[in-house]
């Protein structure tokens, strides 16, 4: 069954864009230092169409024809299995033609009359970019006088992103598993004693637990910002020590069989939130709940963002923020969108607008985050009692036939969190 999923996707891509040549690289090895490479992460669009994790491979889709280019051989396997196809991999690629990567130009030339547009992930692999540009240059194409049509060039991620936007049942089951396992780790995190530990120690703990849950990759670089650093949207864990009375914002998710979870929780470093921390936290939580209640087919992420902003504004007005200040500063208090697509990438590269430039309407099977926040940094006009408080509450959802279903499940009520932390 799983084998057929990838073949069906390749066929669908070739049928939908029958006059487009897709050149999709799995990604090359990136060097971390003189002789040591970074751990390889296969590109999401390549994996979406093949189900294969591999270094230095290229997938070509040209209408009904598919090629898989790789330099895997016995010599490379002696040193590194990153280029090697397993028996399970080959099952997923039964319908493709296998060739060496150095045959790329020849294959493209042999199909010169079969495409009017070239789609590739521009910038992912400079060598392939250059080979492709040389191969499809005006002079090269017209050497055989095969066509007088102008050749268009576009980013393949945009086109494949339209397919990835609506998840099938198999993908949703993997998204649920990623969310479930990541949620288990976050639930345990709430019970941990952070006092006098560093942000880096918090990050190390949560990432080790993702591994223990069978998720060998984090979905992104884990975020941990304590005290005033909770107002930094993507605060990487540092040696900064967590102190009693502070809050810590933790944004971390695991990846299960390629699919990502994205969860953010804000916790007191000690057992309880301060009065000011509770006040801001509750405003953000109420905004998130309001957004979640309004998720359904037909609305847009733009609609949901407006709902979040409305509830944040109302909450700030109730605690004494001036109306003029809210109108002027809200974009600084919450400088990000409420939602983003999620799937094989933590920010799936699918469009947010339709072909007419209008916001896309939600449909069953779409997966995204809901993550309103408020961040009160120095110098942006917030009352002094709230300075240094940053709160973001984030969960993942999938649109269903009747509304939405949460993919993540971690306690977020103030009473729940304080109850779990009472036993420290």
Secondary structure, 3 states (H helix, E strand, C coil): CHHHHHHHHHHHHHHHCCCEEEEEECCCCCECCCCCECCCCCCHHHHHHHCCCCCCCEEEEECCEEEEECCCCHHHHHHCHHHCCCHHHHHHCCCCEEECHHHHHHHHHHCCCCCCEEEECCCCCHHHHHHHHHHCCHHHHHCCCCCCCCCEEEEHHHHHHHHHCECCHHHHHHHHHHHHHHHHHHHHHHCCCCCCCEHHHHHHHHHHHHHHCCCCEECCCCEEEEHHHHHCCCCECCCCECCCCCEEEEEECEEECCEECCEEEEEECCCCCCHHHHHHHHHHHHHHHHHHHCCCCCCEHHHHHHHHHHHHHHHHHHCCCCHHHHHHHHHHHCCCCCCCECCCCCCCCCCCECCCCCECECCCCEEEEECCEEEECCCCCCCHHHCCEEEECEEEEEECCCCEEECCCCCCCHHHHHHHHCCC
